[in-house]
Amino acid sequence: MPDAAAVAAVSCRGLTKNYGRGEASVAALRGVDLDVARGEVVMLMGPSGCGKTTLLSIIAALLDADAGRCAIGGTDTAGMTRTARATLRAAKLGFVFQAFNLLPALTARENASVPLLLAGVARRAAEAAAENALAEVGLADRRDYFPRQLSGGQQQRVAIARAIVHPPDLLLCDEPTSALDHDAGHQVMAVLTSRVRSLGAALLVVTHDPRIAPFADRVIRMEDGAIVADDGRVAA
């Protein structure tokens, strides 16, 4: 059995994805290969519509590729049942969605505690961990606020607290700093990178924000459904 530390956090080969059929078909991914090592921070950049979010969704086992394979921590997600995928996500992944996806009837603390509650953690312990995560992103004083009482940037930070409340092996973020100013964006990226590196986890970020590029170990650029550059090295 291979050493767990030697197994890539993400390993994708030949991923293709098309939307629509016939003449209306649009290629979102064109044979993408991608590896992300444990402890690594990787950013996916490129113009809107180039396939970044589609790639992130396939890695998260939220979307099926038309061809190719993707493994998370050595586990191939192709052919997994919906229940098995949900179990994998709950155990190993943390998410920061571009649309936040907060539950409006829950407070910030309750929203941040959801991953732990779904994993069977007792409510008191889950909410205590959620308070710590909210404090990490600078929202300790907003823990009892509902999403409607928070600004867009504050909602985004609640979403980030929810993603880091348990120790994920892989943290996936779709535009995590889009609603944040420079200082708040850097604070959040410092929290995310520190958390994943201390855990030996991995962080994969889809972003248009060049201000956070210095936090990355690698910047991968996509165009028209393909990886065209990795840290400035033009892809073959």
C-alpha positions in Angstrom: 0.0 0.0 0.0 1.5 3.4 -0.9 2.5 5.9 1.8 -0.5 8.2 2.4 1.8 11.2 2.2 2.9 10.2 -1.3 -0.6 9.9 -2.6 -1.7 13.1 -4.5 -4.6 15.0 -3.0 -6.0 15.4 -6.5 -5.1 13.4 -9.6 -7.1 13.9 -12.8 -6.4 12.5 -16.2 -8.0 13.3 -19.6 -11.0 15.1 -18.2 -13.5 16.2 -20.9 -16.9 17.7 -20.4 -19.4 19.0 -23.0 -22.6 20.9 -22.4 -25.4 20.6 -24.9 -25.7 18.4 -27.9 -25.1 18.4 -31.6 -24.3 21.8 -33.1 -25.2 23.4 -29.8 -22.5 21.4 -27.9 -19.9 23.5 -26.1 -16.7 21.9 -24.8 -16.1 23.0 -21.2 -13.1 20.7 -20.6 -10.7 19.4 -23.3 -8.6 16.5 -21.9 -7.4 18.2 -18.7 -4.7 16.6 -16.6 -4.1 17.9 -13.1 -2.2 16.9 -10.0 -2.3 18.7 -6.6 0.1 17.4 -3.9 -0.7 17.3 -0.2 0.3 20.5 1.5 0.1 22.4 -1.8 -1.8 25.6 -2.6 -2.8 25.8 -6.3 -4.8 28.6 -8.0 -6.7 28.1 -11.2 -7.0 31.4 -13.2 -8.3 32.3 -16.6 -11.2 34.1 -18.2 -14.9 33.5 -17.4 -16.2 30.4 -19.1 -12.8 28.8 -19.6 -13.8 25.7 -17.6 -12.4 26.5 -14.1 -15.6 25.9 -12.2 -16.5 22.9 -14.2 -13.2 21.4 -13.3 -13.7 22.2 -9.6 -17.1 20.6 -9.7 -15.8 17.4 -11.2 -13.0 17.2 -8.6 -15.6 17.7 -5.9 -17.6 14.8 -7.3 -20.6 17.1 -7.8 -20.4 16.7 -11.6 -19.6 13.8 -13.9 -17.0 14.1 -16.6 -17.8 12.8 -20.1 -14.4 11.1 -20.2 -11.3 10.8 -18.1 -10.9 10.0 -14.4 -10.3 11.9 -11.2 -9.1 10.6 -7.9 -9.2 12.3 -4.5 -6.6 11.1 -2.1 -6.2 8.0 -4.2 -10.0 7.3 -4.3 -11.4 7.2 -7.9 -14.7 9.0 -7.9 -15.9 7.5 -11.2 -18.8 5.1 -10.8 -19.3 6.0 -7.1 -22.9 6.1 -5.9 -24.5 9.4 -4.9 -24.3 8.3 -1.3 -20.7 7.3 -1.5 -19.8 10.6 -3.1 -21.6 12.5 -0.3 -19.8 10.4 2.3 -16.5 11.2 0.6 -17.2 14.9 0.5 -18.3 15.0 4.2 -15.2 13.1 5.3 -12.4 14.6 3.2 -13.5 17.9 1.5 -14.2 21.5 2.5 -16.0 23.9 0.1 -16.3 27.6 -0.3 -19.0 28.2 -3.0 -19.1 31.4 -5.0 -22.8 31.8 -4.1 -22.0 31.2 -0.4 -24.9 28.7 -0.1 -25.7 29.7 3.5 -28.9 28.5 5.1 -31.0 31.7 5.7 -32.8 30.3 8.8 -29.5 29.5 10.6 -27.1 31.9 12.4 -23.5 32.2 11.4 -22.5 29.8 14.1 -25.1 27.3 13.1 -24.2 27.5 9.4 -20.5 27.0 10.2 -21.4 24.0 12.3 -23.3 22.1 9.6 -20.5 19.9 8.3 -19.7 18.6 11.8 -23.4 18.0 12.6 -23.7 16.0 9.4 -20.7 14.0 10.5 -22.4 13.1 13.7 -20.6 15.5 16.1 -22.7 16.6 19.1 -24.3 20.0 18.7 -22.4 21.6 21.6 -19.0 20.5 20.3 -19.9 21.4 16.7 -21.0 24.9 17.6 -17.9 25.4 19.8 -15.7 24.4 16.8 -17.8 26.8 14.6 -17.2 29.7 17.0 -13.4 29.0 16.7 -13.6 28.9 12.9 -15.6 32.2 12.8 -13.0 33.8 15.1 -10.3 32.8 12.7 -12.0 34.7 9.9 -12.7 37.7 12.0 -16.4 37.1 12.7 -16.4 36.2 16.4 -18.8 39.1 17.1 -21.2 38.0 14.3 -21.7 34.4 15.4 -25.4 34.9 16.3 -26.3 36.9 13.2 -28.4 35.5 10.4 -27.2 35.7 6.8 -29.7 38.6 6.0 -28.0 40.6 8.7 -24.5 40.2 7.2 -22.8 42.0 4.3 -21.7 40.0 1.3 -18.1 39.9 2.5 -19.2 38.7 6.0 -21.4 36.0 4.4 -18.4 34.9 2.4 -16.3 34.6 5.6 -19.0 32.5 7.2 -18.8 30.2 4.2 -15.1 29.9 4.6 -15.5 29.2 8.4 -17.9 26.4 7.4 -15.3 25.0 5.0 -12.5 24.9 7.6 -14.6 23.9 10.7 -13.5 20.2 10.3 -9.9 19.3 9.1 -10.5 18.6 5.4 -7.9 16.7 3.3 -8.8 19.0 0.4 -10.2 22.5 0.4 -11.9 23.7 -2.7 -12.7 27.4 -3.2 -14.6 29.1 -5.9 -13.7 32.9 -5.9 -13.3 33.0 -2.1 -12.2 36.7 -2.0 -14.5 38.1 -4.6 -16.6 40.0 -2.1 -13.7 41.0 0.2 -11.5 44.1 0.2 -7.7 43.8 0.1 -7.1 43.4 3.8 -10.0 41.0 4.4 -9.0 38.9 1.4 -5.4 38.6 2.6 -6.6 37.7 6.1 -8.8 34.9 4.7 -6.1 33.6 2.4 -3.6 33.6 5.3 -6.1 31.5 7.4 -6.8 29.1 4.5 -3.1 28.5 3.6 -2.0 28.2 7.2 -4.8 25.7 7.9 -4.1 23.4 4.9 -0.3 23.4 5.4 -0.5 22.6 9.1 -2.8 19.7 8.3 -0.8 18.5 5.3 -4.0 19.1 3.3 -4.3 20.8 -0.1 -6.0 24.0 -1.3 -7.4 24.5 -4.8 -8.7 27.9 -5.5 -10.6 29.2 -8.6 -10.0 32.9 -8.8 -9.9 36.0 -10.9 -8.2 38.0 -8.1 -4.5 38.6 -8.9 -4.0 40.1 -5.4 -4.0 36.6 -3.8 -1.7 34.9 -6.3 1.4 35.4 -4.0 -0.3 32.9 -1.6 0.0 30.1 -4.2 2.7 27.5 -4.7 1.5 27.2 -8.3 -0.7 29.3 -10.5 -2.4 27.3 -13.3 -3.9 29.1 -16.2 -6.8 27.8 -18.3 -8.3 28.9 -21.6 -11.0 27.3 -23.7 -11.3 24.2 -21.5 -7.6 23.4 -21.4 -4.6 24.1 -19.1 -2.3 26.4 -21.1 0.3 27.3 -18.4 1.6 26.1 -15.1 3.5 28.8 -13.3 4.2 30.5 -16.6 5.4 27.3 -18.3 3.4 26.9 -21.4 1.6 23.5 -21.4 2.3 21.0 -24.1 
